Amino acid sequence: FMGKTQERVHPEEWYFIPPLKRTIKTGDIVKNQNGVYEIVITPRCDLARDDKNETYQLVECKIVKQEWENLCQKFNDRKSELESNTDESKNRKLQQNLDEALESIRRFTQHKGNSNIYHFLPQIMTTNGEIIGPFLVQFDKLRSIKRNTEGLKDQIIENTIATVAPEFLPSL
């Protein structure tokens, strides 16, 4: 599918799985106590200065697997329809339908139609083969938690499933 959408990286290149270090890092994706996925967005410089900053900032990551699969299925159906078509008079309309399906995918991955509260992250395949995501990071669902909470740091580290690769953090 990636060749059809002009993307240049595979989803598995977006993440370190498991995380390289057992510390809290910007871009860590964590499953919290309520089963909700969140991403650490505390700036790296703030994480390095434990004595200067009182909180960690996390943003909720909504799983959008069904919506993503529907968009991909629509694209694949329209592609198959165009490829199997033998009626030249229908080609233009079928190509237009395919282009529209591709544009829907592009809009979805581009902040869900340029909304400033969403950021798309591809799915994650964990070390045990479980597929999680893809996600929309929901910047309107930001929370700060006190760093000095008993056991919090260990809890975040233990529940980190992946870390966004540094190359992709600036876009987040």
Protein Blocks (a to p, Z undefined) as FASTA:
>chain_A
ZZmnopabdfklmpccddfbdcddehiacddfkopacddfbdfklmmmmmlpcbdcdddd
ddfklmmmmmmmmmmmmmmmmmmpcbfklmmmmmmmmmmmmmmmmmmmnogooiakbccd
dddddfkopaedjddddfklccdddfklghklmmmmmmpcbdcdfklmmmZZ
